[in-house]
Amino acid sequence: MGRTGTIFVAICMAVIALSSAIVLIFQFGRPFGEAVSLSLALMCTMILIHLLIGRARDRSAVGEAVDRLEERMADLDEDVGNLEGRLTGMEHSMPRRTRAEIDPLFAEVEVLGTLVKQMAEAMSDLETKVEDQQALAPPPQRQGLPHYGQGHPPAPQPLQDPYHAPHGYDQQHHPAAEQPHRYGEGIAPTHRDMEELDRRYGVHTQRPPAPAEQPSNTVPLRSEQPSYDDGRLSAGDARSDRRPAQAPSTPQPNMAMQELIGSALNANRVELHLQPIVTLPQRQVKYYEAFTKLRGSNGETVSASAFLPEAIRSGQIARIDNLLLFRSVQVIKRLTSRNRNAVLFCNIASLSLVDDTFFPGFLEFVKANQNYADVLVFEFTQADVAEMGAMEFESLSALYELGFRFSVDQIEDMKMDFKALAGRGFKYAKLHADYLIGRREADHGHIHPSDFGDLLHRYGMELIPDHVETESQVLELLDYDVKLAQGNLFSPPRPVRAEVLQGTPAPGARKSAAC
């Protein structure tokens, strides 16, 4: 095609030169030699101009190719820099992670050692008490008192009776050698004497015959104790039986889920799903939200609501957030390379903001990708935001200074101080659509749900109703002048293709996202 065009241009130049010579000869009456010379000069001039134009075109094409090559080299340098940053972070975090895993074992060993030491001390004290009790003299035996029947109460005894109860309790504070002097005659009453006392005081009871070898002043058995002792013990036992039922039970770790999370992370069975956030009523895609899902060994999909609590409890949430952030940046590169104004919401746990092994590398990575701060939004649940302390807000301030913005999700309490959140960089707020249109009761205080969007707008925040499932919800949201919405009605979360997460995005100019 190029050679044919060149031949055609040469033929046209020759025709133009011949035409100019004929015009000079017949129209202007110029000599033949002069006309031919001028036509040849004209033809050479056209050839020279054509060569210059072709050279300029080739130079422009070569320059564009070099520019594209430089852009690809810049992308490669950026990816290599990110990889170096991740490797450096792993080199710094690996010793701390190993120490963090070993320190709890050392702490448990120390606790076990302390418990064994306390047990040994308790056993030593118990042995000492037993030896001291064996060294003491046996207590004096109390004299047997008459057993009165329930239907015949005992008659009052005179105070001068040598067998009155107070003397029985006083004698245990005196040595056994003083008992004969205490009781006067020093002779313990026999079984026959007790029957005589029963007749004297009008006690009608049958006394079992006493064995010959057993003295009558033996201490009564434990079964002869009053019944109220048994009642007191049974009540105490009942209280002790009820006490464990009132203690709160701690959640037990799900070892199967922990093993599934670990195997999915090690085998790279972590999938990134995107769900669009559309405009109303046009339903055009404006933003995206990224979700993480795990793929089991059998191919089953595990949603975030199933594995996130166990990932937080087992300390694996930082690895999941790290992978989510890296893949979100890859998706943002691909979206922005196609000149698309797309903002990506990336969900992160608040525990990752105070994780010493995760957040330093996280902050270094986002600094390297600071040019995507206007299209990457970090999202936290309202429960996590409510529990944030000084350290979490300090981490948010570091991200806010880099230009990143935040979103609060799963709002149930509309009385939250959203003005303070807006000052800390929160730009978006997500509320369940049923709360906004009144199908569910929310803790909104004096704020009517229909005014919640205007309240956020005054603070510079944008309301996004989510969980939109039916067309009736859309109609009611339009009555509340809602501009954005999210839900399975528009599109469920769909997995990102593997080539998007593994390949390098195509070069191209990136427009600033609409805010």
C-alpha positions as CSV (number, residue, x, y, z in Angstrom):
1,M,0.0,0.0,0.0
2,G,2.9,2.4,0.8
3,R,4.7,1.7,-2.5
4,T,1.5,2.2,-4.5
5,G,0.9,5.5,-2.9
6,T,4.5,6.7,-3.6
7,I,4.1,5.7,-7.3
8,F,0.8,7.6,-7.5
9,V,2.4,10.7,-6.0
10,A,5.3,10.6,-8.4
11,I,3.0,10.3,-11.4
12,C,1.0,13.3,-10.1
13,M,4.1,15.3,-9.7
14,A,5.2,14.5,-13.3
15,V,1.8,15.4,-14.7
16,I,1.9,18.7,-12.8
17,A,5.4,19.5,-14.1
18,L,4.5,18.6,-17.7
19,S,1.3,20.7,-17.5
20,S,3.2,23.7,-16.2
21,A,5.7,23.4,-19.1
22,I,2.9,23.2,-21.7
23,V,1.2,26.3,-20.1
24,L,4.5,28.2,-20.2
25,I,5.1,27.4,-23.9
26,F,1.7,27.8,-25.4
27,Q,0.1,30.3,-22.9
28,F,3.0,32.6,-22.1
29,G,5.1,32.0,-25.2
30,R,8.2,31.0,-23.3
31,P,11.0,29.2,-25.0
32,F,11.0,25.4,-24.9
33,G,14.2,25.0,-22.9
34,E,13.2,27.6,-20.3
35,A,9.7,25.9,-19.9
36,V,11.3,22.5,-19.4
37,S,13.8,23.8,-16.9
38,L,11.1,25.5,-14.9
39,S,8.9,22.4,-14.9
40,L,11.8,20.2,-13.7
41,A,12.6,22.7,-10.9
42,L,8.9,22.6,-9.9
43,M,9.0,18.8,-9.9
44,C,12.1,18.7,-7.7
45,T,10.6,21.2,-5.3
46,M,7.5,19.0,-4.9
47,I,9.6,15.9,-4.4
48,L,11.6,17.7,-1.7
49,I,8.5,18.9,0.1
50,H,7.0,15.4,0.0
51,L,10.2,13.9,1.5
52,L,10.2,16.5,4.3
53,I,6.6,15.8,5.1
54,G,7.2,12.1,5.2
55,R,10.3,12.6,7.4
56,A,8.3,14.6,9.9
57,R,5.5,12.0,9.9
58,D,8.0,9.2,10.6
59,R,9.7,11.3,13.3
60,S,6.3,11.9,15.0
61,A,5.5,8.1,14.9
62,V,8.9,7.3,16.4
63,G,8.3,9.8,19.1
64,E,4.9,8.4,20.0
65,A,6.4,4.9,20.2
66,V,9.2,6.1,22.5
67,D,6.6,7.8,24.7
68,R,4.5,4.7,25.0
69,L,7.7,2.7,25.8
70,E,8.6,5.2,28.5
71,E,5.2,4.9,30.0
72,R,5.4,1.2,30.1
73,M,8.9,1.4,31.7
74,A,7.5,3.8,34.3
75,D,4.7,1.3,35.1
76,L,7.3,-1.5,35.4
77,D,9.4,0.7,37.7
78,E,6.4,1.4,39.8
79,D,5.5,-2.3,40.1
80,V,9.1,-3.2,40.9
81,G,9.2,-0.4,43.6
82,N,6.0,-1.8,45.1
83,L,7.4,-5.3,45.1
84,E,10.6,-4.0,46.8
85,G,8.5,-2.2,49.4
86,R,6.5,-5.4,50.1
87,L,9.7,-7.4,50.4
88,T,11.2,-4.8,52.7
89,G,8.1,-4.8,54.8
90,M,8.2,-8.6,55.0
91,E,11.9,-8.5,56.1
92,H,11.1,-6.1,58.8
93,S,7.8,-7.7,59.9
94,M,8.9,-11.3,59.8
95,P,11.0,-11.1,63.1
96,R,8.3,-9.2,64.8
97,R,5.7,-11.6,63.6
98,T,7.7,-14.5,64.8
99,R,8.3,-12.8,68.2
100,A,4.6,-12.1,68.4
101,E,3.8,-15.7,67.9
102,I,6.4,-17.0,70.4
103,D,5.7,-14.4,73.1
104,P,2.2,-15.8,73.9
105,L,3.8,-19.3,74.4
106,F,6.3,-17.9,76.8
107,A,3.6,-16.0,78.6
108,E,1.6,-19.3,79.0
109,V,4.6,-21.1,80.2
110,E,5.2,-18.4,82.8
111,V,1.6,-18.6,83.9
112,L,1.8,-22.4,84.2
113,G,5.0,-22.0,86.2
114,T,3.4,-19.5,88.5
115,L,0.4,-21.9,89.0
116,V,2.7,-24.8,89.8
117,K,4.6,-22.7,92.3
118,Q,1.3,-21.5,94.0
119,M,0.1,-25.1,94.1
120,A,3.4,-26.2,95.8
121,E,3.1,-23.4,98.3
122,A,-0.5,-24.3,99.0
123,M,0.4,-28.0,99.5
124,S,3.3,-26.9,101.8
125,D,1.0,-24.8,103.9
126,L,-1.6,-27.6,104.1
127,E,1.1,-30.1,105.3
128,T,2.2,-27.6,107.9
129,K,-1.4,-27.1,109.2
130,V,-1.9,-30.9,109.4
131,E,1.3,-31.3,111.4
132,D,0.3,-28.5,113.8
133,Q,-3.1,-30.1,114.3
134,Q,-1.5,-33.5,115.0
135,A,0.8,-31.9,117.6
136,L,-2.1,-30.3,119.6
137,A,-3.8,-32.2,122.5
138,P,-7.2,-33.8,121.6
139,P,-10.1,-31.7,122.7
140,P,-12.2,-32.9,125.7
141,Q,-15.2,-34.9,125.0
142,R,-18.6,-33.4,125.6
143,Q,-21.1,-35.2,127.7
144,G,-24.1,-36.7,125.9
145,L,-27.3,-34.6,126.4
146,P,-30.7,-36.2,126.5
147,H,-32.6,-36.4,123.2
148,Y,-36.0,-34.9,123.7
149,G,-39.0,-35.9,121.6
150,Q,-40.5,-33.4,119.2
151,G,-43.9,-33.6,120.8
152,H,-42.6,-33.0,124.4
153,P,-40.5,-29.9,124.8
154,P,-37.9,-30.1,127.6
155,A,-38.6,-28.5,130.9
156,P,-36.3,-25.6,131.9
157,Q,-33.3,-26.7,133.9
158,P,-32.0,-24.9,137.0
159,L,-28.8,-23.0,136.6
160,Q,-27.1,-25.0,139.4
161,D,-27.5,-28.2,137.4
162,P,-24.1,-29.6,136.8
163,Y,-25.2,-30.8,133.4
164,H,-26.5,-27.5,132.1
165,A,-25.5,-26.6,128.5
166,P,-23.3,-23.6,129.4
167,H,-20.9,-25.8,131.4
168,G,-20.7,-28.1,128.4
169,Y,-19.5,-25.2,126.1
170,D,-17.2,-23.7,128.8
171,Q,-15.3,-26.9,129.5
172,Q,-13.7,-27.0,126.0
173,H,-11.7,-23.9,127.0
174,H,-10.1,-25.7,130.0
175,P,-7.6,-28.5,130.2
176,A,-8.9,-32.0,130.8
177,A,-7.2,-32.2,134.2
178,E,-9.5,-29.5,135.6
179,Q,-12.8,-31.3,134.6
180,P,-13.2,-33.3,137.8
181,H,-13.0,-30.1,139.8
182,R,-15.3,-28.3,137.4
183,Y,-18.1,-30.9,137.7
184,G,-17.7,-31.3,141.5
185,E,-17.7,-35.1,141.8
186,G,-15.7,-35.7,138.6
187,I,-17.9,-38.7,137.7
188,A,-19.6,-38.7,134.3
189,P,-23.3,-39.7,134.5
190,T,-24.1,-43.2,133.4
191,H,-27.0,-44.4,131.2
192,R,-29.1,-45.2,134.3
193,D,-28.4,-41.7,135.7
194,M,-29.7,-40.2,132.5
195,E,-32.9,-42.2,132.8
196,E,-33.3,-40.9,136.3
197,L,-32.9,-37.3,135.1
198,D,-35.5,-37.9,132.4
199,R,-38.0,-39.1,135.0
200,R,-37.2,-36.1,137.3
201,Y,-37.8,-33.5,134.5
202,G,-40.8,-35.3,132.9
203,V,-39.1,-36.2,129.6
204,H,-41.0,-39.1,127.9
205,T,-38.6,-40.7,125.4
206,Q,-37.1,-44.1,124.7
207,R,-33.4,-44.2,125.2
208,P,-31.5,-46.9,123.4
209,P,-29.4,-49.2,125.6
210,A,-25.8,-48.0,125.7
211,P,-23.0,-50.5,124.9
212,A,-20.9,-51.6,127.8
213,E,-17.6,-50.6,126.1
214,Q,-18.8,-47.2,125.0
215,P,-18.8,-44.4,127.6
216,S,-21.9,-42.2,127.8
217,N,-20.0,-39.0,127.5
218,T,-18.9,-39.7,123.9
219,V,-19.2,-36.8,121.5
220,P,-22.4,-37.2,119.4
221,L,-22.1,-38.4,115.8
222,R,-22.4,-36.0,112.8
223,S,-25.8,-37.5,111.9
224,E,-27.1,-36.3,115.3
225,Q,-26.4,-32.7,114.5
226,P,-29.5,-30.4,114.3
227,S,-31.3,-30.4,111.0
228,Y,-30.7,-26.7,110.3
229,D,-27.0,-27.5,109.6
230,D,-28.1,-29.7,106.8
231,G,-30.4,-27.0,105.5
232,R,-27.7,-24.5,105.5
233,L,-25.3,-26.8,103.6
234,S,-27.9,-27.6,101.0
235,A,-28.6,-23.9,100.4
236,G,-24.9,-23.3,100.0
237,D,-24.7,-26.2,97.6
238,A,-27.6,-24.8,95.7
239,R,-25.9,-21.4,95.4
240,S,-22.7,-23.1,94.3
241,D,-24.6,-25.0,91.7
242,R,-26.2,-21.8,90.4
243,R,-23.0,-19.8,90.3
244,P,-21.5,-21.4,87.1
245,A,-24.8,-20.9,85.3
246,Q,-24.6,-17.1,85.8
247,A,-21.0,-16.8,84.6
248,P,-20.7,-15.5,81.0
249,S,-19.4,-18.1,78.5
250,T,-16.5,-17.0,76.3
251,P,-16.7,-17.8,72.6
252,Q,-14.7,-20.9,71.7
253,P,-12.4,-20.6,68.6
254,N,-13.5,-22.3,65.5
255,M,-10.4,-24.3,64.6
256,A,-12.0,-25.5,61.3
257,M,-12.6,-22.0,60.1
258,Q,-9.1,-20.9,61.2
259,E,-7.6,-23.7,59.2
260,L,-9.8,-22.8,56.2
261,I,-8.6,-19.2,56.3
262,G,-5.0,-20.1,56.6
263,S,-5.1,-22.6,53.8
264,A,-7.0,-20.2,51.5
265,L,-4.4,-17.5,52.2
266,N,-1.5,-19.8,51.6
267,A,-2.9,-21.3,48.5
268,N,-4.1,-17.9,47.1
269,R,-7.7,-18.9,47.1
270,V,-8.8,-15.4,48.0
271,E,-11.2,-13.8,45.5
272,L,-12.0,-10.1,45.0
273,H,-15.6,-9.3,44.1
274,L,-16.9,-5.9,43.0
275,Q,-20.4,-4.5,43.4
276,P,-21.4,-1.2,41.6
277,I,-22.9,1.8,43.2
278,V,-25.2,3.5,40.7
279,T,-26.9,6.8,40.3
280,L,-30.6,7.3,40.6
281,P,-32.7,7.4,38.5
282,Q,-30.3,6.8,35.6
283,R,-28.7,3.7,37.2
284,Q,-25.4,4.5,35.8
285,V,-22.3,3.0,37.5
286,K,-20.4,5.6,39.4
287,Y,-18.5,3.8,42.2
288,Y,-17.5,0.3,43.1
289,E,-17.2,-1.6,46.4
290,A,-14.6,-4.4,46.9
291,F,-15.5,-7.5,48.8
292,T,-13.2,-10.4,49.8
293,K,-14.4,-14.0,49.6
294,L,-12.5,-17.2,50.3
295,R,-12.6,-20.3,48.2
296,G,-12.5,-23.6,50.0
297,S,-10.6,-26.7,49.0
298,N,-13.8,-28.2,47.6
299,G,-14.6,-25.1,45.6
300,E,-17.2,-23.7,47.9
301,T,-17.4,-19.9,48.5
302,V,-17.1,-18.5,52.0
303,S,-18.5,-15.0,52.4
304,A,-16.9,-12.3,54.6
305,S,-19.7,-12.4,57.2
306,A,-18.7,-16.1,57.8
307,F,-14.9,-15.8,58.1
308,L,-14.3,-12.2,59.3
309,P,-15.1,-12.8,63.1
310,E,-12.8,-15.8,63.2
311,A,-10.1,-14.0,61.2
312,I,-10.2,-11.1,63.7
313,R,-10.2,-13.5,66.7
314,S,-7.2,-15.5,65.2
315,G,-5.2,-12.4,64.1
316,Q,-5.3,-13.2,60.4
317,I,-7.4,-10.1,59.4
318,A,-4.2,-8.1,58.7
319,R,-3.1,-10.6,56.0
320,I,-6.6,-10.4,54.4
321,D,-6.7,-6.6,54.5
322,N,-3.1,-6.5,53.0
323,L,-4.2,-8.7,50.1
324,L,-7.4,-6.7,49.6
325,L,-5.5,-3.4,49.5
326,F,-2.9,-4.6,47.0
327,R,-5.6,-6.1,44.6
328,S,-7.8,-3.0,45.0
329,V,-4.9,-0.8,43.7
330,Q,-4.5,-3.2,40.8
331,V,-8.2,-2.8,39.9
332,I,-8.0,1.0,40.3
333,K,-5.1,1.0,37.8
334,R,-7.1,-0.9,35.3
335,L,-10.2,1.2,35.7
336,T,-8.4,4.5,35.5
337,S,-6.3,3.4,32.5
338,R,-9.5,3.2,30.5
339,N,-10.4,6.8,31.3
340,R,-13.2,5.8,33.6
341,N,-14.2,8.0,36.6
342,A,-14.5,5.2,39.1
343,V,-14.1,5.3,42.9
344,L,-13.4,2.0,44.7
345,F,-14.5,1.4,48.3
346,C,-12.1,-0.8,50.2
347,N,-13.3,-2.4,53.5
348,I,-10.7,-2.5,56.2
349,A,-10.9,-3.7,59.9
350,S,-10.1,-1.1,62.6
351,L,-7.8,-3.6,64.2
352,S,-5.5,-3.3,61.2
353,L,-5.0,0.4,62.0
354,V,-3.2,-0.5,65.3
355,D,-1.4,-3.6,64.1
356,D,2.3,-3.0,64.4
357,T,3.1,-5.7,61.8
358,F,0.7,-4.5,59.2
359,F,0.1,-0.7,59.4
360,P,3.7,0.5,58.8
361,G,3.9,-1.5,55.5
362,F,0.4,-0.5,54.7
363,L,1.2,3.2,55.1
364,E,4.4,2.9,53.0
365,F,2.4,1.2,50.3
366,V,-0.3,3.9,50.1
367,K,2.4,6.5,50.1
368,A,3.8,4.9,47.0
369,N,0.3,4.9,45.4
370,Q,-0.7,8.4,46.7
371,N,-1.7,9.4,43.2
372,Y,-4.8,7.1,43.6
373,A,-5.9,8.8,46.8
374,D,-8.8,10.5,45.1
375,V,-10.3,7.2,43.8
376,L,-9.6,4.9,46.7
377,V,-11.9,5.1,49.8
378,F,-11.3,3.1,53.0
379,E,-14.5,1.9,54.6
380,F,-15.2,1.0,58.2
381,T,-18.3,-0.2,60.0
382,Q,-20.1,2.1,62.5
383,A,-19.4,-0.4,65.3
384,D,-15.6,-0.2,64.6
385,V,-15.7,3.6,64.3
386,A,-17.6,3.9,67.7
387,E,-14.9,1.8,69.4
388,M,-11.9,3.7,67.8
389,G,-9.5,5.2,70.2
390,A,-6.6,7.6,70.0
391,M,-4.3,5.2,68.2
392,E,-6.9,4.4,65.5
393,F,-7.7,8.1,64.9
394,E,-3.9,8.8,64.7
395,S,-3.6,6.2,61.9
396,L,-6.7,7.7,60.2
397,S,-5.0,11.2,60.4
398,A,-1.9,9.8,58.7
399,L,-4.0,8.5,55.8
400,Y,-6.1,11.7,55.7
401,E,-2.9,13.8,55.3
402,L,-2.0,11.7,52.3
403,G,-5.3,12.6,50.7
404,F,-7.4,9.5,51.3
405,R,-11.0,9.7,52.4
406,F,-13.2,7.3,54.4
407,S,-16.7,5.8,54.5
408,V,-18.8,4.6,57.5
409,D,-20.9,1.5,56.8
410,Q,-23.7,-0.5,58.5
411,I,-25.2,2.6,60.2
412,E,-27.8,1.8,62.8
413,D,-27.4,4.7,65.2
414,M,-28.2,8.0,63.5
415,K,-27.4,10.0,66.6
416,M,-23.6,9.6,66.0
417,D,-21.5,12.7,65.8
418,F,-21.2,12.8,62.0
419,K,-19.8,16.3,62.1
420,A,-16.8,15.1,63.9
421,L,-16.4,12.2,61.5
422,A,-16.5,14.6,58.6
423,G,-13.7,16.6,60.1
424,R,-11.6,13.4,60.3
425,G,-12.0,12.7,56.6
426,F,-15.2,10.7,56.4
427,K,-16.9,11.6,53.1
428,Y,-19.5,8.8,52.6
429,A,-22.1,7.1,54.8
430,K,-24.0,3.9,54.0
431,L,-27.4,3.2,55.5
432,H,-29.7,0.2,55.0
433,A,-32.5,1.2,52.5
434,D,-35.2,-0.2,54.8
435,Y,-34.0,2.1,57.6
436,L,-34.3,5.2,55.4
437,I,-37.8,4.4,54.0
438,G,-39.2,3.3,57.4
439,R,-39.5,-0.4,56.9
440,R,-37.1,-1.0,59.8
441,E,-36.9,0.8,63.1
442,A,-33.5,2.6,63.7
443,D,-32.2,4.5,66.7
444,H,-32.5,7.9,65.0
445,G,-33.4,10.0,68.1
446,H,-34.8,13.4,67.0
447,I,-33.6,12.9,63.4
448,H,-36.2,11.7,61.0
449,P,-34.8,9.2,58.5
450,S,-35.9,11.4,55.6
451,D,-33.8,14.3,56.9
452,F,-30.7,12.1,57.4
453,G,-29.3,12.7,53.9
454,D,-29.7,16.5,54.3
455,L,-27.9,16.3,57.7
456,L,-25.0,14.5,56.1
457,H,-25.0,17.0,53.2
458,R,-24.6,19.9,55.6
459,Y,-21.4,18.2,56.9
460,G,-20.0,17.5,53.4
461,M,-20.9,13.8,53.5
462,E,-22.8,11.8,50.9
463,L,-25.5,9.2,51.7
464,I,-25.5,5.9,49.9
465,P,-28.5,3.6,50.7
466,D,-27.5,-0.1,50.3
467,H,-29.3,-3.5,50.3
468,V,-31.7,-2.3,47.6
469,E,-33.4,-5.5,46.5
470,T,-36.8,-4.5,45.0
471,E,-38.2,-1.8,42.6
472,S,-40.5,-0.6,45.3
473,Q,-37.5,0.4,47.4
474,V,-36.2,2.4,44.4
475,L,-39.5,4.3,44.0
476,E,-39.5,5.2,47.7
477,L,-35.9,6.2,47.7
478,L,-36.6,8.6,44.7
479,D,-39.3,10.2,46.9
480,Y,-36.5,11.0,49.4
481,D,-34.4,12.6,46.6
482,V,-31.6,10.0,46.9
483,K,-28.9,10.3,44.3
484,L,-26.9,7.0,44.8
485,A,-27.9,3.5,45.7
486,Q,-26.3,0.0,46.0
487,G,-27.8,-3.5,46.1
488,N,-28.4,-6.8,44.3
489,L,-31.2,-5.2,42.3
490,F,-28.7,-3.4,40.2
491,S,-25.9,-6.0,40.3
492,P,-24.7,-8.6,42.8
493,P,-21.0,-8.7,43.7
494,R,-19.1,-10.3,40.8
495,P,-15.6,-11.8,40.9
496,V,-12.8,-9.9,39.2
497,R,-11.0,-11.8,36.5
498,A,-7.7,-13.3,37.3
499,E,-5.9,-11.6,34.4
500,V,-6.9,-8.2,35.9
501,L,-5.3,-9.0,39.2
502,Q,-2.2,-10.5,37.7
503,G,-1.5,-8.4,34.6
504,T,-0.3,-4.8,34.2
505,P,-3.0,-2.3,33.3
506,A,-2.8,-0.7,29.8
507,P,-1.4,2.8,29.7
508,G,-3.5,5.8,29.3
509,A,-4.4,9.1,30.8
510,R,-6.4,9.1,34.0
511,K,-9.1,11.6,34.7
512,S,-9.9,12.9,38.1
513,A,-12.8,11.0,39.7
514,A,-16.0,12.8,40.2
515,C,-16.5,13.7,43.9
